[in-house]
Amino acid sequence: MLEGNRVSRISVRGFAVASATAVTAVGSVVGVASGSVAQNNNDAEATAADTTLLADIPAGQQAQVQTASLTQQADAQAIAADASAKKDAEAAARKAAADTAVAKKAAAEQAAKEAKERAEAKAAASRDDVRDSSSFPTQSSYSVAQIQAMARQMVASGQFQCFSNIVDHESSWNYHAVNASSGAYGLFQALPGSKMSSAGADWQTNPATQIKWGLNYMNSRYGSPCEAWSFWQANHWY
């Protein structure tokens, strides 16, 4: 019972000192596991004066004391490791979120740049290698072949087929075509026909003026003749 009382008097502080003292007695098992820096001799002596050393504990109970000390140290290390892992995870999450935001911004900027380039390419395609309506000599009448030749010179080559498809369906290239029920007029069946006066006062008799108006209308409303033709196919009007 006396020996049992000696064990019960060992304080938590005593475990640490006992473990440090046991480095010599048990092959450094406890001292190495703690990973702690040794205190100076004065501190150790002061602490040892108030505690029970491992060597004073009966041999049969020394293993219990060592196990308890090691368990405490392992628990402390596990808590520290969990805190470190949590901190690392939070830092990684913040970095991932920042990287994602940067990537999204770059993607949006690239998409905007590409959209701008496409719009500029369409505009350029509508302008390249074209003649103005005023460059054609006026005539008293025009054949379908002549009107189509004018259109080929006024409409960009990559857009001409779409442009032609619309005219085919609207007027069959008849620049005098009139819709009996609505009064729509000309190659593009403008309603009212007088809207084409914005392209020239001779809109009723000059197919080049009508072509100029129709091309401007398709570009301004749809972006290009091909976009206008896509709309026409879906709706049968434009």
CYANA upper distance limits for C-alpha pairs under 8 A (distance plus 0.5 A):
  1 MET  CA      5 ASN  CA      6.81
  2 LEU  CA      6 ARG  CA      7.01
  3 GLU  CA      7 VAL  CA      7.04
  3 GLU  CA     57 ILE  CA      8.17
  3 GLU  CA     58 PRO  CA      7.72
  4 GLY  CA      8 SER  CA      6.90
  5 ASN  CA      9 ARG  CA      6.88
  6 ARG  CA     10 ILE  CA      7.52
  6 ARG  CA     52 THR  CA      8.36
  6 ARG  CA     57 ILE  CA      7.96
  7 VAL  CA     57 ILE  CA      7.18
  9 ARG  CA     52 THR  CA      8.20
 10 ILE  CA     14 GLY  CA      6.10
 10 ILE  CA     15 PHE  CA      7.43
 10 ILE  CA     51 THR  CA      6.92
 10 ILE  CA     52 THR  CA      6.23
 11 SER  CA     15 PHE  CA      6.93
 11 SER  CA     51 THR  CA      7.41
 12 VAL  CA     16 ALA  CA      7.46
 13 ARG  CA     17 VAL  CA      7.23
 13 ARG  CA     51 THR  CA      7.99
 14 GLY  CA     18 ALA  CA      6.29
 14 GLY  CA     47 THR  CA      8.36
 14 GLY  CA     48 ALA  CA      8.08
 14 GLY  CA     50 ASP  CA      8.20
 14 GLY  CA     51 THR  CA      5.31
 14 GLY  CA     52 THR  CA      6.58
 14 GLY  CA     53 LEU  CA      7.79
 15 PHE  CA     19 SER  CA      6.39
 15 PHE  CA     65 VAL  CA      7.90
 15 PHE  CA     69 SER  CA      6.69
 16 ALA  CA     20 ALA  CA      6.73
 16 ALA  CA     69 SER  CA      7.71
 17 VAL  CA     21 THR  CA      6.57
 17 VAL  CA     44 ALA  CA      7.96
 17 VAL  CA     47 THR  CA      7.56
 17 VAL  CA     48 ALA  CA      6.96
 17 VAL  CA     51 THR  CA      8.03
 17 VAL  CA     53 LEU  CA      7.61
 18 ALA  CA     22 ALA  CA      6.53
 18 ALA  CA     51 THR  CA      8.38
 18 ALA  CA     52 THR  CA      7.37
 18 ALA  CA     53 LEU  CA      5.16
 18 ALA  CA     54 LEU  CA      5.35
 18 ALA  CA     55 ALA  CA      8.47
 19 SER  CA     23 VAL  CA      7.28
 19 SER  CA     30 VAL  CA      5.81
 19 SER  CA     31 GLY  CA      6.52
 19 SER  CA     54 LEU  CA      7.48
 19 SER  CA     66 GLN  CA      7.50
 19 SER  CA     69 SER  CA      7.72
 20 ALA  CA     30 VAL  CA      7.32
 20 ALA  CA     31 GLY  CA      5.68
 21 THR  CA     25 ALA  CA      7.83
 21 THR  CA     53 LEU  CA      7.46
 21 THR  CA     54 LEU  CA      7.56
 22 ALA  CA     26 VAL  CA      6.13
 22 ALA  CA     27 GLY  CA      8.19
 22 ALA  CA     28 SER  CA      7.22
 22 ALA  CA     29 VAL  CA      8.27
 22 ALA  CA     30 VAL  CA      7.31
 22 ALA  CA     31 GLY  CA      7.84
 22 ALA  CA     54 LEU  CA      6.77
 22 ALA  CA     55 ALA  CA      7.85
 23 VAL  CA     27 GLY  CA      6.18
 23 VAL  CA     28 SER  CA      4.16
 23 VAL  CA     29 VAL  CA      6.82
 23 VAL  CA     30 VAL  CA      6.84
 23 VAL  CA     31 GLY  CA      5.96
 23 VAL  CA     32 VAL  CA      8.35
 24 THR  CA     28 SER  CA      6.55
 25 ALA  CA     55 ALA  CA      8.10
 28 SER  CA     32 VAL  CA      6.31
 29 VAL  CA     33 ALA  CA      6.82
 30 VAL  CA     34 SER  CA      6.84
 30 VAL  CA     66 GLN  CA      7.36
 30 VAL  CA     69 SER  CA      8.15
 30 VAL  CA     70 LEU  CA      7.19
 31 GLY  CA     35 GLY  CA      7.34
 31 GLY  CA     36 SER  CA      7.94
 32 VAL  CA     36 SER  CA      8.34
 33 ALA  CA     70 LEU  CA      7.53
 33 ALA  CA     73 GLN  CA      8.15
 34 SER  CA     70 LEU  CA      7.95
 34 SER  CA     73 GLN  CA      6.57
 39 GLN  CA     43 ASP  CA      6.63
 39 GLN  CA     44 ALA  CA      6.65
 40 ASN  CA     44 ALA  CA      6.81
 41 ASN  CA     45 GLU  CA      6.53
 42 ASN  CA     46 ALA  CA      6.64
 43 ASP  CA     47 THR  CA      6.58
 44 ALA  CA     48 ALA  CA      6.42
 45 GLU  CA     49 ALA  CA      6.68
 46 ALA  CA     50 ASP  CA      7.62
 47 THR  CA     51 THR  CA      7.14
 48 ALA  CA     52 THR  CA      7.66
 48 ALA  CA     53 LEU  CA      7.77
 52 THR  CA     56 ASP  CA      7.18
 52 THR  CA     57 ILE  CA      8.29
 53 LEU  CA     57 ILE  CA      7.52
 54 LEU  CA     62 GLN  CA      7.08
 54 LEU  CA     65 VAL  CA      8.27
 57 ILE  CA     61 GLN  CA      7.07
 57 ILE  CA     62 GLN  CA      6.57
 58 PRO  CA     62 GLN  CA      6.88
 59 ALA  CA     63 ALA  CA      8.20
 61 GLN  CA     65 VAL  CA      7.06
 62 GLN  CA     66 GLN  CA      6.66
 63 ALA  CA     67 THR  CA      6.49
 64 GLN  CA     68 ALA  CA      6.63
 65 VAL  CA     69 SER  CA      6.73
 66 GLN  CA     70 LEU  CA      6.60
 67 THR  CA     71 THR  CA      6.47
 68 ALA  CA     72 GLN  CA      6.74
 69 SER  CA     73 GLN  CA      6.80
 70 LEU  CA     74 ALA  CA      6.50
 71 THR  CA     75 ASP  CA      6.56
 72 GLN  CA     76 ALA  CA      6.74
 73 GLN  CA     77 GLN  CA      6.66
 74 ALA  CA     78 ALA  CA      6.57
 75 ASP  CA     79 ILE  CA      6.73
 76 ALA  CA     80 ALA  CA      6.75
 77 GLN  CA     81 ALA  CA      6.55
 78 ALA  CA     82 ASP  CA      6.61
 79 ILE  CA     83 ALA  CA      6.73
 80 ALA  CA     84 SER  CA      6.67
 81 ALA  CA     85 ALA  CA      6.55
 82 ASP  CA     86 LYS  CA      6.59
 83 ALA  CA     87 LYS  CA      6.68
 84 SER  CA     88 ASP  CA      6.66
 85 ALA  CA     89 ALA  CA      6.58
 86 LYS  CA     90 GLU  CA      6.70
 87 LYS  CA     91 ALA  CA      6.74
 88 ASP  CA     92 ALA  CA      6.62
 89 ALA  CA     93 ALA  CA      6.62
 90 GLU  CA     94 ARG  CA      6.74
 91 ALA  CA     95 LYS  CA      6.72
 92 ALA  CA     96 ALA  CA      6.57
 93 ALA  CA     97 ALA  CA      6.64
 94 ARG  CA     98 ALA  CA      6.69
 95 LYS  CA     99 ASP  CA      6.58
 96 ALA  CA    100 THR  CA      6.59
 97 ALA  CA    101 ALA  CA      6.72
 98 ALA  CA    102 VAL  CA      6.75
 99 ASP  CA    103 ALA  CA      6.63
100 THR  CA    104 LYS  CA      6.63
101 ALA  CA    105 LYS  CA      6.66
102 VAL  CA    106 ALA  CA      6.68
103 ALA  CA    107 ALA  CA      6.62
104 LYS  CA    108 ALA  CA      6.61
105 LYS  CA    109 GLU  CA      6.66
106 ALA  CA    110 GLN  CA      6.60
107 ALA  CA    111 ALA  CA      6.60
108 ALA  CA    112 ALA  CA      6.66
109 GLU  CA    113 LYS  CA      6.64
110 GLN  CA    114 GLU  CA      6.66
111 ALA  CA    115 ALA  CA      6.61
112 ALA  CA    116 LYS  CA      6.68
113 LYS  CA    117 GLU  CA      6.73
114 GLU  CA    118 ARG  CA      6.65
115 ALA  CA    119 ALA  CA      6.73
116 LYS  CA    120 GLU  CA      6.67
117 GLU  CA    121 ALA  CA      6.53
118 ARG  CA    122 LYS  CA      6.68
119 ALA  CA    123 ALA  CA      6.74
120 GLU  CA    124 ALA  CA      6.56
121 ALA  CA    125 ALA  CA      6.51
122 LYS  CA    126 SER  CA      6.76
122 LYS  CA    223 GLY  CA      7.94
122 LYS  CA    224 SER  CA      7.40
123 ALA  CA    127 ARG  CA      6.96
123 ALA  CA    223 GLY  CA      8.36
123 ALA  CA    224 SER  CA      8.34
124 ALA  CA    128 ASP  CA      6.53
125 ALA  CA    156 ALA  CA      6.26
125 ALA  CA    157 SER  CA      8.42
125 ALA  CA    158 GLY  CA      7.50
125 ALA  CA    159 GLN  CA      8.16
126 SER  CA    155 VAL  CA      7.02
126 SER  CA    156 ALA  CA      5.53
126 SER  CA    159 GLN  CA      7.76
126 SER  CA    219 ASN  CA      8.48
126 SER  CA    224 SER  CA      7.67
127 ARG  CA    155 VAL  CA      8.23
127 ARG  CA    156 ALA  CA      6.95
128 ASP  CA    156 ALA  CA      6.52
129 ASP  CA    153 GLN  CA      7.78
129 ASP  CA    154 MET  CA      8.26
129 ASP  CA    156 ALA  CA      7.05
130 VAL  CA    153 GLN  CA      5.74
130 VAL  CA    154 MET  CA      4.89
130 VAL  CA    155 VAL  CA      6.46
130 VAL  CA    156 ALA  CA      6.82
131 ARG  CA    135 SER  CA      7.25
131 ARG  CA    153 GLN  CA      6.18
131 ARG  CA    154 MET  CA      5.32
132 ASP  CA    136 PHE  CA      8.35
132 ASP  CA    154 MET  CA      6.90
132 ASP  CA    212 LYS  CA      8.03
133 SER  CA    154 MET  CA      7.90
133 SER  CA    208 ALA  CA      5.43
133 SER  CA    209 THR  CA      6.23
133 SER  CA    211 ILE  CA      8.18
133 SER  CA    212 LYS  CA      6.72
134 SER  CA    208 ALA  CA      8.18
134 SER  CA    209 THR  CA      8.34
136 PHE  CA    150 MET  CA      8.41
136 PHE  CA    208 ALA  CA      7.83
138 THR  CA    206 ASN  CA      7.53
139 GLN  CA    206 ASN  CA      8.40
140 SER  CA    205 THR  CA      8.45
141 SER  CA    205 THR  CA      8.38
142 TYR  CA    146 GLN  CA      6.53
142 TYR  CA    147 ILE  CA      7.00
142 TYR  CA    207 PRO  CA      8.35
143 SER  CA    147 ILE  CA      6.82
144 VAL  CA    148 GLN  CA      6.62
144 VAL  CA    173 TRP  CA      6.50
144 VAL  CA    174 ASN  CA      7.64
145 ALA  CA    149 ALA  CA      6.61
146 GLN  CA    150 MET  CA      6.78
147 ILE  CA    151 ALA  CA      6.78
147 ILE  CA    173 TRP  CA      7.83
147 ILE  CA    207 PRO  CA      6.96
147 ILE  CA    208 ALA  CA      7.93
148 GLN  CA    152 ARG  CA      6.71
148 GLN  CA    173 TRP  CA      8.20
149 ALA  CA    153 GLN  CA      7.03
150 MET  CA    154 MET  CA      6.79
150 MET  CA    208 ALA  CA      7.11
151 ALA  CA    155 VAL  CA      6.26
151 ALA  CA    160 PHE  CA      8.21
151 ALA  CA    208 ALA  CA      8.01
151 ALA  CA    211 ILE  CA      7.04
152 ARG  CA    156 ALA  CA      7.88
152 ARG  CA    157 SER  CA      7.54
152 ARG  CA    160 PHE  CA      7.01
154 MET  CA    211 ILE  CA      8.29
154 MET  CA    212 LYS  CA      8.08
155 VAL  CA    159 GLN  CA      7.09
155 VAL  CA    160 PHE  CA      6.20
155 VAL  CA    163 PHE  CA      8.36
155 VAL  CA    215 LEU  CA      7.87
156 ALA  CA    160 PHE  CA      6.59
157 SER  CA    161 GLN  CA      8.44
159 GLN  CA    163 PHE  CA      6.76
159 GLN  CA    224 SER  CA      7.87
159 GLN  CA    225 PRO  CA      6.39
159 GLN  CA    226 CYS  CA      6.50
160 PHE  CA    164 SER  CA      6.46
160 PHE  CA    225 PRO  CA      8.12
161 GLN  CA    165 ASN  CA      6.63
162 CYS  CA    166 ILE  CA      7.08
162 CYS  CA    225 PRO  CA      6.20
162 CYS  CA    226 CYS  CA      5.41
162 CYS  CA    228 ALA  CA      8.44
162 CYS  CA    229 TRP  CA      6.21
163 PHE  CA    167 VAL  CA      7.04
163 PHE  CA    215 LEU  CA      8.41
163 PHE  CA    225 PRO  CA      5.71
163 PHE  CA    226 CYS  CA      7.39
163 PHE  CA    229 TRP  CA      7.72
164 SER  CA    168 ASP  CA      6.52
165 ASN  CA    169 HIS  CA      6.91
165 ASN  CA    229 TRP  CA      7.77
166 ILE  CA    170 GLU  CA      6.57
166 ILE  CA    188 PHE  CA      8.19
166 ILE  CA    229 TRP  CA      6.82
166 ILE  CA    232 TRP  CA      8.08
167 VAL  CA    171 SER  CA      6.25
167 VAL  CA    172 SER  CA      6.57
167 VAL  CA    173 TRP  CA      6.45
167 VAL  CA    187 LEU  CA      6.46
167 VAL  CA    188 PHE  CA      6.52
168 ASP  CA    172 SER  CA      4.75
168 ASP  CA    173 TRP  CA      6.64
170 GLU  CA    187 LEU  CA      7.19
170 GLU  CA    188 PHE  CA      6.28
170 GLU  CA    189 GLN  CA      6.71
171 SER  CA    175 TYR  CA      7.88
171 SER  CA    177 ALA  CA      6.56
171 SER  CA    186 GLY  CA      7.47
171 SER  CA    187 LEU  CA      5.72
171 SER  CA    188 PHE  CA      7.11
171 SER  CA    189 GLN  CA      7.40
172 SER  CA    187 LEU  CA      8.02
173 TRP  CA    187 LEU  CA      6.14
174 ASN  CA    186 GLY  CA      7.19
174 ASN  CA    187 LEU  CA      6.28
175 TYR  CA    185 TYR  CA      8.35
175 TYR  CA    186 GLY  CA      4.92
175 TYR  CA    187 LEU  CA      5.18
175 TYR  CA    204 GLN  CA      8.35
175 TYR  CA    205 THR  CA      8.04
175 TYR  CA    206 ASN  CA      8.32
175 TYR  CA    207 PRO  CA      6.34
175 TYR  CA    210 GLN  CA      8.20
176 HIS  CA    185 TYR  CA      7.36
176 HIS  CA    186 GLY  CA      5.63
176 HIS  CA    187 LEU  CA      7.86
176 HIS  CA    204 GLN  CA      7.73
176 HIS  CA    205 THR  CA      8.00
177 ALA  CA    185 TYR  CA      6.21
177 ALA  CA    186 GLY  CA      5.50
177 ALA  CA    187 LEU  CA      7.31
177 ALA  CA    189 GLN  CA      7.96
178 VAL  CA    183 GLY  CA      6.39
178 VAL  CA    184 ALA  CA      6.19
178 VAL  CA    185 TYR  CA      5.18
178 VAL  CA    186 GLY  CA      7.07
178 VAL  CA    189 GLN  CA      7.80
179 ASN  CA    183 GLY  CA      5.40
179 ASN  CA    184 ALA  CA      5.61
179 ASN  CA    185 TYR  CA      7.07
179 ASN  CA    189 GLN  CA      8.00
180 ALA  CA    184 ALA  CA      8.45
182 SER  CA    191 LEU  CA      8.19
183 GLY  CA    191 LEU  CA      7.41
183 GLY  CA    192 PRO  CA      7.35
183 GLY  CA    193 GLY  CA      8.15
184 ALA  CA    189 GLN  CA      5.15
184 ALA  CA    190 ALA  CA      5.70
184 ALA  CA    191 LEU  CA      5.05
184 ALA  CA    192 PRO  CA      6.20
184 ALA  CA    193 GLY  CA      6.35
185 TYR  CA    189 GLN  CA      4.88
185 TYR  CA    190 ALA  CA      5.80
185 TYR  CA    191 LEU  CA      7.16
185 TYR  CA    192 PRO  CA      7.55
185 TYR  CA    193 GLY  CA      5.36
186 GLY  CA    190 ALA  CA      7.12
186 GLY  CA    193 GLY  CA      7.56
186 GLY  CA    204 GLN  CA      7.88
186 GLY  CA    210 GLN  CA      7.66
187 LEU  CA    207 PRO  CA      8.08
187 LEU  CA    210 GLN  CA      7.26
187 LEU  CA    211 ILE  CA      8.08
188 PHE  CA    210 GLN  CA      8.17
188 PHE  CA    214 GLY  CA      6.84
189 GLN  CA    193 GLY  CA      7.59
190 ALA  CA    194 SER  CA      8.28
190 ALA  CA    195 LYS  CA      7.34
190 ALA  CA    196 MET  CA      7.70
191 LEU  CA    195 LYS  CA      7.61
194 SER  CA    203 TRP  CA      8.22
196 MET  CA    200 GLY  CA      7.53
196 MET  CA    203 TRP  CA      6.33
196 MET  CA    209 THR  CA      8.24
196 MET  CA    210 GLN  CA      6.99
196 MET  CA    213 TRP  CA      6.31
197 SER  CA    201 ALA  CA      5.67
197 SER  CA    202 ASP  CA      7.80
197 SER  CA    203 TRP  CA      6.22
198 SER  CA    213 TRP  CA      7.83
199 ALA  CA    203 TRP  CA      7.75
199 ALA  CA    209 THR  CA      6.37
199 ALA  CA    210 GLN  CA      7.81
199 ALA  CA    212 LYS  CA      6.89
199 ALA  CA    213 TRP  CA      5.82
200 GLY  CA    209 THR  CA      6.41
202 ASP  CA    206 ASN  CA      6.23
202 ASP  CA    209 THR  CA      7.44
203 TRP  CA    207 PRO  CA      7.74
203 TRP  CA    209 THR  CA      5.99
203 TRP  CA    210 GLN  CA      6.28
204 GLN  CA    210 GLN  CA      8.49
206 ASN  CA    210 GLN  CA      7.19
207 PRO  CA    211 ILE  CA      6.52
208 ALA  CA    212 LYS  CA      6.69
209 THR  CA    213 TRP  CA      6.80
210 GLN  CA    214 GLY  CA      6.56
211 ILE  CA    215 LEU  CA      6.53
212 LYS  CA    216 ASN  CA      6.70
213 TRP  CA    217 TYR  CA      6.59
214 GLY  CA    218 MET  CA      6.77
215 LEU  CA    219 ASN  CA      6.68
215 LEU  CA    225 PRO  CA      7.59
216 ASN  CA    220 SER  CA      6.48
217 TYR  CA    221 ARG  CA      6.39
218 MET  CA    222 TYR  CA      5.97
218 MET  CA    223 GLY  CA      7.00
218 MET  CA    224 SER  CA      6.10
218 MET  CA    225 PRO  CA      5.87
218 MET  CA    227 GLU  CA      8.47
218 MET  CA    228 ALA  CA      6.37
219 ASN  CA    223 GLY  CA      4.80
219 ASN  CA    224 SER  CA      4.87
219 ASN  CA    225 PRO  CA      6.97
220 SER  CA    224 SER  CA      8.18
221 ARG  CA    228 ALA  CA      8.42
222 TYR  CA    227 GLU  CA      6.13
222 TYR  CA    228 ALA  CA      5.88
223 GLY  CA    227 GLU  CA      6.81
223 GLY  CA    228 ALA  CA      8.04
224 SER  CA    228 ALA  CA      6.80
225 PRO  CA    229 TRP  CA      6.56
226 CYS  CA    230 SER  CA      6.71
227 GLU  CA    231 PHE  CA      6.88
228 ALA  CA    232 TRP  CA      6.66
228 ALA  CA    238 TYR  CA      6.98
229 TRP  CA    233 GLN  CA      6.64
229 TRP  CA    238 TYR  CA      8.25
230 SER  CA    234 ALA  CA      6.98
231 PHE  CA    235 ASN  CA      6.62
231 PHE  CA    236 HIS  CA      8.21
231 PHE  CA    237 TRP  CA      8.02
231 PHE  CA    238 TYR  CA      6.81
232 TRP  CA    236 HIS  CA      5.18
232 TRP  CA    237 TRP  CA      5.42
232 TRP  CA    238 TYR  CA      5.64
233 GLN  CA    237 TRP  CA      8.31
